[in-house]
Amino acid sequence: MEFGMAESVLFVCAQNVCRSALMSAVFEESFRAEGELGLGTPRWRVESVGTQAPEGRRACRIVVELAPEAAGHHSARLEAEDVDAADLVIAASLDERALIAGVRPSARSRTFTLREALLLGEEPVTASTLAEYAAVLDSRRGTLDLPMPSRRRWRGEAASPLDVVDVHQLGGRAHRRGLERAAADTRLLASRLRRELASRS
C-alpha cells in the first residue's frame, strides 16, 4: 500500500482482521468525532496491516460491531515499504513489535505496542509532528517502571501487560472484552495525539 505525503500512523497485528483493524478504525473514528465537535484535527493517513495476514479478508464481526468504520476493511500483509512510510508504528503486541524490527531495524525507535505508547506518553509530550512524538516516547524507554508480566498464561507464556493479546480463539465473550479494552486504549492514544499535536499542526 502507498501512503501520500501526509504524516502517517500504521497499526500492526498478526492477521489484520481483529486487533489492528479495530485500532485503525477506532483511531479514525475518534478524530472524525472530535472534528465534528469543532476540535482541531490533524491530517494523518491511518492504515493497518498484519505480519501474517492473507490478502483481502474482512474484519471480524465483533470488530465491525465495535467500530462500524471497519465494515469496508480488507486485510493486507505487512511490507517493508509500509514501515518505511509510517511516522509512528503501533503494534498490538511485543511479538509484532519484534517482527517489525526484523523487517526494518531502523524502525525500532518509532515502533511501540499500543499500551507501551500509552505508558510512555503519560507525561506531556512537546512535539509538533508524529515523528517528533515518536522520538520523545523512544527517549523515555528505560526510564519508566513498566508493569511486570501477568501471571495469567497465554499459549504457555506469561502475558505481557504491554500486549493487546490475540484472544480470537477463546470464545466470543473473551474476544469482545479484549477488543473493547483495545478500543478504549486506542481512543486514549488518539485523544493524546490530538491534544499534543493538533494545535501545532
C-alpha positions as CSV (number, residue, x, y, z in Angstrom):
1,M,0.0,0.0,0.0
2,E,1.1,3.6,-0.5
3,F,0.9,6.5,1.9
4,G,0.8,10.0,0.5
5,M,3.0,12.9,1.7
6,A,0.8,13.3,4.8
7,E,2.1,12.1,8.2
8,S,1.0,8.5,8.8
9,V,0.2,6.1,11.6
10,L,0.5,2.3,10.9
11,F,-1.3,-0.3,13.2
12,V,0.1,-3.8,13.0
13,C,-1.1,-7.2,14.4
14,A,-0.8,-10.7,13.1
15,Q,-3.8,-11.4,10.8
16,N,-5.2,-7.8,10.3
17,V,-8.8,-8.9,10.9
18,C,-9.2,-8.1,14.6
19,R,-6.8,-6.1,16.6
20,S,-5.1,-3.8,14.1
21,A,-8.3,-3.5,12.0
22,L,-10.1,-2.3,15.2
23,M,-7.3,0.1,16.3
24,S,-7.1,1.7,12.9
25,A,-10.9,2.1,12.6
26,V,-11.3,3.4,16.2
27,F,-8.4,5.8,15.8
28,E,-10.0,7.3,12.6
29,E,-13.5,7.4,14.2
30,S,-12.1,9.3,17.2
31,F,-10.7,12.0,15.1
32,R,-13.8,12.3,13.0
33,A,-15.9,12.7,16.1
34,E,-13.7,15.3,17.5
35,G,-13.7,17.2,14.2
36,E,-17.5,17.2,14.3
37,L,-17.2,18.9,17.7
38,G,-15.1,21.6,16.2
39,L,-11.8,20.4,17.7
40,G,-8.7,20.8,15.7
41,T,-7.7,17.6,14.0
42,P,-4.5,16.8,12.1
43,R,-4.5,15.3,8.6
44,W,-2.9,11.9,9.1
45,R,-3.0,8.8,7.0
46,V,-4.1,5.8,9.1
47,E,-3.5,2.2,7.9
48,S,-3.4,-1.3,9.3
49,V,-1.6,-4.4,8.2
50,G,-0.8,-7.9,9.5
51,T,2.5,-9.7,9.8
52,Q,0.9,-13.0,8.7
53,A,-2.2,-11.6,7.0
54,P,-3.7,-13.2,3.9
55,E,-4.8,-10.5,1.4
56,G,-8.4,-9.4,1.3
57,R,-10.1,-10.8,4.4
58,R,-12.8,-8.7,6.1
59,A,-12.7,-7.6,9.7
60,C,-14.3,-10.0,12.2
61,R,-17.9,-9.4,13.2
62,I,-17.1,-8.1,16.7
63,V,-14.7,-5.5,15.3
64,V,-17.4,-4.2,12.9
65,E,-19.9,-4.1,15.8
66,L,-17.5,-2.0,17.9
67,A,-16.2,0.1,15.1
68,P,-18.5,0.4,12.1
69,E,-15.8,2.2,10.2
70,A,-14.1,-1.3,9.8
71,A,-17.0,-2.6,7.7
72,G,-15.1,-1.9,4.5
73,H,-11.8,-3.3,5.8
74,H,-9.8,-5.8,3.8
75,S,-6.7,-7.3,5.3
76,A,-3.2,-6.6,4.0
77,R,0.2,-8.2,4.7
78,L,3.0,-6.1,6.2
79,E,5.6,-4.9,3.7
80,A,8.9,-3.1,4.4
81,E,7.6,-0.1,2.5
82,D,4.7,0.2,4.9
83,V,7.1,0.6,7.8
84,D,9.3,3.0,5.8
85,A,6.4,5.3,5.1
86,A,5.0,5.4,8.6
87,D,5.9,8.1,11.1
88,L,4.5,6.2,14.1
89,V,4.0,2.4,14.2
90,I,1.7,0.9,16.8
91,A,1.9,-2.9,17.2
92,A,-0.6,-5.0,19.1
93,S,2.0,-6.9,21.0
94,L,5.7,-7.3,21.7
95,D,5.8,-10.2,19.2
96,E,4.6,-8.0,16.3
97,R,6.9,-5.2,17.5
98,A,9.8,-7.6,17.2
99,L,8.8,-8.8,13.8
100,I,8.5,-5.1,12.6
101,A,12.0,-4.5,13.8
102,G,13.2,-7.6,12.0
103,V,11.7,-6.2,8.8
104,R,13.2,-2.7,9.3
105,P,15.7,-2.4,12.2
106,S,15.8,1.3,11.7
107,A,12.1,1.5,12.7
108,R,12.7,0.4,16.3
109,S,12.7,4.0,17.5
110,R,9.2,4.7,16.2
111,T,7.6,1.4,16.9
112,F,5.7,0.7,20.1
113,T,2.9,-1.5,21.3
114,L,-0.3,0.3,21.9
115,R,0.0,0.1,25.7
116,E,3.7,0.9,25.7
117,A,2.9,4.1,23.8
118,L,0.3,5.0,26.4
119,L,2.6,4.4,29.3
120,L,5.5,6.3,27.7
121,G,3.1,9.2,26.8
122,E,1.5,9.6,30.3
123,E,3.6,12.7,30.9
124,P,3.1,15.7,28.5
125,V,4.9,15.4,25.2
126,T,6.3,18.5,23.4
127,A,6.2,17.7,19.7
128,S,4.8,19.2,16.5
129,T,4.9,16.1,14.3
130,L,4.2,12.4,14.7
131,A,7.9,11.7,14.1
132,E,8.8,14.1,17.0
133,Y,6.2,12.5,19.2
134,A,7.7,9.0,18.5
135,A,11.2,10.3,19.2
136,V,10.1,11.6,22.6
137,L,8.5,8.3,23.5
138,D,11.6,6.4,22.4
139,S,13.8,8.7,24.6
140,R,11.7,7.6,27.6
141,R,12.3,3.9,27.1
142,G,14.3,2.6,30.0
143,T,13.3,5.5,32.3
144,L,9.9,4.2,33.4
145,D,9.0,1.3,35.7
146,L,6.9,-0.8,33.3
147,P,4.4,-3.3,34.6
148,M,5.5,-6.9,35.3
149,P,4.2,-9.7,33.1
150,S,0.9,-11.1,34.2
151,R,0.7,-14.5,36.0
152,R,-2.0,-15.4,33.5
153,R,-0.7,-17.7,30.8
154,W,-1.3,-17.3,27.1
155,R,-0.1,-20.1,24.9
156,G,2.3,-21.3,27.6
157,E,3.8,-17.9,28.2
158,A,3.1,-15.1,30.7
159,A,1.1,-12.4,29.1
160,S,2.8,-9.1,28.9
161,P,0.9,-6.1,30.2
162,L,2.2,-4.2,27.1
163,D,0.3,-6.5,24.8
164,V,-3.2,-6.5,23.3
165,V,-3.4,-10.3,23.3
166,D,-5.0,-12.1,20.4
167,V,-7.9,-13.9,22.2
168,H,-9.8,-14.6,19.0
169,Q,-9.9,-18.4,19.8
170,L,-11.1,-18.0,23.4
171,G,-14.7,-17.5,22.7
172,G,-17.0,-14.6,21.9
173,R,-17.1,-13.1,25.4
174,A,-13.4,-13.0,26.0
175,H,-12.8,-11.8,22.4
176,R,-15.3,-8.9,22.9
177,R,-13.8,-7.9,26.2
178,G,-10.3,-7.9,24.8
179,L,-11.3,-5.8,21.8
180,E,-13.4,-3.4,23.9
181,R,-10.3,-2.7,26.1
182,A,-8.2,-2.2,23.0
183,A,-10.7,0.2,21.6
184,A,-10.7,2.3,24.8
185,D,-6.9,2.3,24.8
186,T,-6.9,3.4,21.1
187,R,-9.3,6.3,21.9
188,L,-7.0,7.4,24.7
189,L,-4.0,7.4,22.3
190,A,-5.9,9.4,19.7
191,S,-7.0,11.9,22.3
192,R,-3.5,12.4,23.5
193,L,-2.1,12.8,20.0
194,R,-4.8,15.3,19.1
195,R,-4.2,17.3,22.3
196,E,-0.4,17.3,21.9
197,L,-0.1,17.8,18.1
198,A,-3.3,19.1,16.5
199,S,-2.9,22.6,17.9
200,R,0.6,22.7,16.5
201,S,-0.2,21.2,13.0
